[in-house]
Amino acid sequence: AFKKKVHAKYAVSVNSCTAALHLALKVLDIRENDEIIIPSMTFAATGEVVRYFNAKPVIVDVDRGTHNILTDEIEKNITSKTRAIIPVHFGGHPAEMDEINGIAETHNVKVVEDAAHCFPSLYRGRPVGSLSDITAFSFYATKTIAMGEGGLAATDIEELAERMSL
């Protein structure tokens, strides 16, 4: 039911958004010394999961109004070691996903959305959960769907969903 709501082909249930982010980076084959761009305004888990792989979180600034990652800061911080971008949709406000996906495509990097606080938000008429390679959701007690605990990874890429399910 959740995957239908966010217009994703696949959904993998996990115990937390942190676990969903961890699995996302795992199936994207993140390795030691890879760089992952994350926003400065986020929960510690966003950077923590990057460190699980001995990769480097590259922390970039956010917009003062929305607290979402600034796309020009993403562009300035991409290097040959950059493998992914993790935008965090802050307080129900989706990040500028068209611009982020464009940057990712130009530089051949993946996008994993941290949507812990962003269900059931829309970005330009499209549900968060259908906008990137993988989207991680949280069902913790303080989130928009509160179940006490839980998380989910949504994707349209069958291979990634199968690998996360393993």
MARDO-128931 format. One record per residue (C-alpha): residue number from 1; x, y, z. Coordinates in steps of 0.25 Angstrom, whole numbers, plus 5000, padded with zeros to 4 digits. Layout:
<seq->NUM X->X Y->Y Z->Z>;
...
***
This chain:
<seq->1 X->5000 Y->5000 Z->5000>;
<seq->2 X->5011 Y->5010 Z->5003>;
<seq->3 X->5019 Y->5007 Z->4990>;
<seq->4 X->5006 Y->5011 Z->4983>;
<seq->5 X->5004 Y->5023 Z->4991>;
<seq->6 X->5018 Y->5028 Z->4987>;
<seq->7 X->5017 Y->5023 Z->4973>;
<seq->8 X->5029 Y->5013 Z->4975>;
<seq->9 X->5030 Y->5000 Z->4968>;
<seq->10 X->5037 Y->4993 Z->4980>;
<seq->11 X->5037 Y->4995 Z->4995>;
<seq->12 X->5046 Y->4988 Z->5005>;
<seq->13 X->5042 Y->4989 Z->5020>;
<seq->14 X->5053 Y->4991 Z->5030>;
<seq->15 X->5054 Y->4994 Z->5045>;
<seq->16 X->5057 Y->5009 Z->5043>;
<seq->17 X->5060 Y->5020 Z->5033>;
<seq->18 X->5075 Y->5018 Z->5037>;
<seq->19 X->5074 Y->5004 Z->5033>;
<seq->20 X->5068 Y->5008 Z->5019>;
<seq->21 X->5079 Y->5018 Z->5017>;
<seq->22 X->5089 Y->5007 Z->5021>;
<seq->23 X->5084 Y->4997 Z->5011>;
<seq->24 X->5083 Y->5008 Z->5000>;
<seq->25 X->5097 Y->5011 Z->5001>;
<seq->26 X->5101 Y->4996 Z->5002>;
<seq->27 X->5094 Y->4992 Z->4989>;
<seq->28 X->5100 Y->5004 Z->4982>;
<seq->29 X->5113 Y->4998 Z->4986>;
<seq->30 X->5119 Y->5010 Z->4994>;
<seq->31 X->5133 Y->5007 Z->4998>;
<seq->32 X->5144 Y->5013 Z->5007>;
<seq->33 X->5149 Y->5027 Z->5003>;
<seq->34 X->5136 Y->5029 Z->4994>;
<seq->35 X->5130 Y->5043 Z->4996>;
<seq->36 X->5115 Y->5045 Z->4999>;
<seq->37 X->5109 Y->5059 Z->4999>;
<seq->38 X->5099 Y->5062 Z->5010>;
<seq->39 X->5093 Y->5074 Z->5016>;
<seq->40 X->5098 Y->5081 Z->5028>;
<seq->41 X->5083 Y->5081 Z->5034>;
<seq->42 X->5080 Y->5067 Z->5037>;
<seq->43 X->5079 Y->5056 Z->5047>;
<seq->44 X->5093 Y->5049 Z->5051>;
<seq->45 X->5089 Y->5036 Z->5044>;
<seq->46 X->5090 Y->5042 Z->5030>;
<seq->47 X->5105 Y->5044 Z->5032>;
<seq->48 X->5106 Y->5032 Z->5041>;
<seq->49 X->5102 Y->5022 Z->5030>;
<seq->50 X->5113 Y->5028 Z->5021>;
<seq->51 X->5123 Y->5025 Z->5031>;
<seq->52 X->5119 Y->5010 Z->5032>;
<seq->53 X->5126 Y->5009 Z->5019>;
<seq->54 X->5138 Y->5017 Z->5023>;
<seq->55 X->5133 Y->5027 Z->5013>;
<seq->56 X->5134 Y->5042 Z->5015>;
<seq->57 X->5121 Y->5050 Z->5017>;
<seq->58 X->5123 Y->5063 Z->5010>;
<seq->59 X->5115 Y->5073 Z->5018>;
<seq->60 X->5109 Y->5085 Z->5010>;
<seq->61 X->5101 Y->5097 Z->5013>;
<seq->62 X->5086 Y->5098 Z->5013>;
<seq->63 X->5075 Y->5108 Z->5009>;
<seq->64 X->5072 Y->5117 Z->5021>;
<seq->65 X->5057 Y->5117 Z->5018>;
<seq->66 X->5055 Y->5102 Z->5015>;
<seq->67 X->5067 Y->5096 Z->5022>;
<seq->68 X->5069 Y->5087 Z->5009>;
<seq->69 X->5082 Y->5085 Z->5003>;
<seq->70 X->5086 Y->5096 Z->4993>;
<seq->71 X->5088 Y->5091 Z->4979>;
<seq->72 X->5100 Y->5100 Z->4976>;
<seq->73 X->5107 Y->5095 Z->4988>;
<seq->74 X->5105 Y->5081 Z->4983>;
<seq->75 X->5111 Y->5085 Z->4970>;
<seq->76 X->5123 Y->5092 Z->4976>;
<seq->77 X->5126 Y->5080 Z->4985>;
<seq->78 X->5126 Y->5069 Z->4975>;
<seq->79 X->5139 Y->5062 Z->4972>;
<seq->80 X->5144 Y->5049 Z->4965>;
<seq->81 X->5142 Y->5042 Z->4978>;
<seq->82 X->5127 Y->5046 Z->4979>;
<seq->83 X->5118 Y->5034 Z->4978>;
<seq->84 X->5105 Y->5039 Z->4983>;
<seq->85 X->5096 Y->5050 Z->4988>;
<seq->86 X->5087 Y->5049 Z->5000>;
<seq->87 X->5077 Y->5061 Z->5000>;
<seq->88 X->5069 Y->5062 Z->5013>;
<seq->89 X->5055 Y->5067 Z->5011>;
<seq->90 X->5053 Y->5076 Z->5023>;
<seq->91 X->5040 Y->5077 Z->5031>;
<seq->92 X->5031 Y->5072 Z->5019>;
<seq->93 X->5038 Y->5082 Z->5009>;
<seq->94 X->5044 Y->5074 Z->4998>;
<seq->95 X->5058 Y->5078 Z->4993>;
<seq->96 X->5060 Y->5083 Z->4979>;
<seq->97 X->5060 Y->5069 Z->4973>;
<seq->98 X->5060 Y->5072 Z->4958>;
<seq->99 X->5072 Y->5080 Z->4960>;
<seq->100 X->5079 Y->5070 Z->4969>;
<seq->101 X->5076 Y->5058 Z->4959>;
<seq->102 X->5081 Y->5067 Z->4948>;
<seq->103 X->5094 Y->5069 Z->4955>;
<seq->104 X->5095 Y->5054 Z->4959>;
<seq->105 X->5093 Y->5050 Z->4944>;
<seq->106 X->5103 Y->5060 Z->4939>;
<seq->107 X->5113 Y->5054 Z->4949>;
<seq->108 X->5109 Y->5040 Z->4949>;
<seq->109 X->5106 Y->5039 Z->4963>;
<seq->110 X->5094 Y->5033 Z->4970>;
<seq->111 X->5083 Y->5040 Z->4979>;
<seq->112 X->5077 Y->5034 Z->4992>;
<seq->113 X->5067 Y->5043 Z->4998>;
<seq->114 X->5065 Y->5043 Z->5013>;
<seq->115 X->5050 Y->5045 Z->5014>;
<seq->116 X->5049 Y->5042 Z->5029>;
<seq->117 X->5040 Y->5055 Z->5031>;
<seq->118 X->5034 Y->5056 Z->5017>;
<seq->119 X->5022 Y->5047 Z->5015>;
<seq->120 X->5012 Y->5049 Z->5008>;
<seq->121 X->5019 Y->5062 Z->5002>;
<seq->122 X->5019 Y->5065 Z->4987>;
<seq->123 X->5030 Y->5071 Z->4979>;
<seq->124 X->5024 Y->5078 Z->4966>;
<seq->125 X->5012 Y->5069 Z->4967>;
<seq->126 X->5020 Y->5056 Z->4969>;
<seq->127 X->5020 Y->5048 Z->4982>;
<seq->128 X->5033 Y->5048 Z->4989>;
<seq->129 X->5038 Y->5033 Z->4988>;
<seq->130 X->5037 Y->5033 Z->4973>;
<seq->131 X->5048 Y->5044 Z->4970>;
<seq->132 X->5061 Y->5037 Z->4971>;
<seq->133 X->5069 Y->5024 Z->4971>;
<seq->134 X->5065 Y->5020 Z->4986>;
<seq->135 X->5056 Y->5028 Z->4996>;
<seq->136 X->5057 Y->5025 Z->5011>;
<seq->137 X->5045 Y->5027 Z->5020>;
<seq->138 X->5044 Y->5026 Z->5035>;
<seq->139 X->5032 Y->5022 Z->5043>;
<seq->140 X->5038 Y->5026 Z->5057>;
<seq->141 X->5028 Y->5031 Z->5067>;
<seq->142 X->5032 Y->5046 Z->5064>;
<seq->143 X->5029 Y->5044 Z->5049>;
<seq->144 X->5017 Y->5047 Z->5040>;
<seq->145 X->5013 Y->5032 Z->5040>;
<seq->146 X->5016 Y->5028 Z->5054>;
<seq->147 X->5017 Y->5013 Z->5057>;
<seq->148 X->5027 Y->5014 Z->5069>;
<seq->149 X->5038 Y->5009 Z->5060>;
<seq->150 X->5041 Y->5005 Z->5046>;
<seq->151 X->5045 Y->5009 Z->5032>;
<seq->152 X->5044 Y->5006 Z->5017>;
<seq->153 X->5053 Y->5008 Z->5005>;
<seq->154 X->5045 Y->5011 Z->4992>;
<seq->155 X->5051 Y->5009 Z->4978>;
<seq->156 X->5047 Y->5007 Z->4964>;
<seq->157 X->5060 Y->4999 Z->4961>;
<seq->158 X->5057 Y->4984 Z->4962>;
<seq->159 X->5071 Y->4980 Z->4964>;
<seq->160 X->5073 Y->4989 Z->4976>;
<seq->161 X->5060 Y->4985 Z->4983>;
<seq->162 X->5064 Y->4970 Z->4981>;
<seq->163 X->5078 Y->4973 Z->4987>;
<seq->164 X->5072 Y->4981 Z->4999>;
<seq->165 X->5062 Y->4970 Z->5002>;
<seq->166 X->5074 Y->4960 Z->5003>;
***
